[in-house]
Amino acid sequence: MASKKPRARSRSSAISRQSRGIQTRAVDNFTAIRNGILEHLASGNLSPFDLGVYLYLHLRADWATGIYRGCALTVAHGFDDPALRGHINKSLIRLRSRKYINYRKGDGRRGGYPILINKYHVTVGELSFHRLDAWKHGQLCKPEYEPWNGRGTVEELSRHGDGTVMAPIQDLKTLQDVKRPGENPSFSRKRKTRKASLPADFCISEAVRKWAEEKHHTRLEERLEHFICYAKANGKQYADWDAAFKNAIRGDWANLKGKSNSAPATLPATYVSVAEKIRAGLATAGGRTQ
């Protein structure tokens, strides 16, 4: 007699369960986080600390409603550090001001209160495939749910897991972009230019000469010699060496003020400027032109 195939596990174990009176999704201990959050990190809308608090709300929220009931203190206890209460309270305020979450204003003395996670996609219960609009009614903080068409293909979680998860939702614009107060609309984060050591051929560029002439700065050769010695002696690195040299000229790093501002009437026949030394490759550590 042929043996019967083992009975497949019930899908209900991979959909929902009751935990401490709150309905949560039992998908092998996984919580779905939308990929669009990466854009908000890159734009600076979320700090690392705020991201941690935001993710904690997702982990502890009722997955059938997208609502977390608690306060700054309960979140702090979730991180096993009640001393974080003040920082977490400020984080919740920032998240609310940028419309990631919504809750009624209060001082928290009455304990936990409902915190609505804006744009939360419900995947279990009667509200499955609905999205929570936490700001539909503004500061009244009434949950409003709207249908969404983000149904993805259900795929196996892993080779060894018997649970399933929803495929990542493809649209990246998931949260309402909110500009910070006073923020320039054309603001965009620029990558910092890497600093570099003194270029081997650094000299007075035409742009610096023109700038110095317009600003009535003189004795550029002497200032260049002092600047190069200063940079080498201190191992300086700058992102823009011309700009750094301008600062040295403007700030009189060579301390030439009060001294004669006119060049000597004649120079020794063997005199070679620093710029010429560099161009000719004669400038060496500790070396001098005879």
C-alpha positions, 0 to 999 in steps of 0.5 A: 500500500502506497504511503500517503504524502505528508499533508501540507501545512495550513496557510493560516500559520503563514498569514496571521496569529494572535499575540498579546491581543494584537493581530500580527503576521506570522511570516517566519518572524519577517516584517515587510519594509518598503524599498522606497524608504531608501530614497528618504534616507538618501535625501536626509528626511530620515536620520539613523535614529528616526529610522530606528524608531520608525522601524520599531513602530512597524515591528510592533504595530497591529499588522491588521490596521497599521496602528501602534499603541504606545508612547515614547516611554513604551518605545524606550522600554522596547529598546531596553533603555527608559533613559531614551524617552526624551530622545524618542519623544523628539523623534516621534515629533519629527516623524509626525511633522514630516507625515510619516506617522500621525497621532493626537497631540498630548503630553503622554501622561495618560499612557499609550495612545494610537500612533498611525503609520502613514501609507501602511499597507495592510496584508492581513484581516478584513482590511487586506490590500488597503492602505492607511491614510493617517492624514486624511482627517488631519490632526483629528488622527482618524484612520482612513483606509483606501484600496491599493493595487500593490498585490505582488506574487506570493513567493517562498521565503527561503529554502528552509522556511515554510512561510510566505511573504508578499513580493516587494511593492514596486512603486518607490514613492511610498511616503509623502515627501515633506520639506523641512521648515525653511528648506530651500526648494532647490536644496540637494545634497552634494557629495563632498569633494575629497581632500588631496595633498599638495600637487607636485606642480602647484603654482600661482594659477592665472585665476589666482593672479587675476583675483589677486590683481582685482583685490590689490594683493601683491608679493604673490611669489613670497606668499606662495613660498610661505604657503607651500612650506606651511602645507608641507610642514603640516601635512595639509590636505584641501579639496581646492588648493587655489581656494586655500591659497586665496585664503592664505593671501587674504589672511596674510599667512606670510605676515607680510603686512607692515613690511615693504610692499615693493620688490627688490630693485634687483634680484641675484642672478641665481635667484629662481622662484618657487614656482619655477623650481617646481616647474623645472623639478628642482624643488626637493626636500631640503634642497636649495638652488646654488 
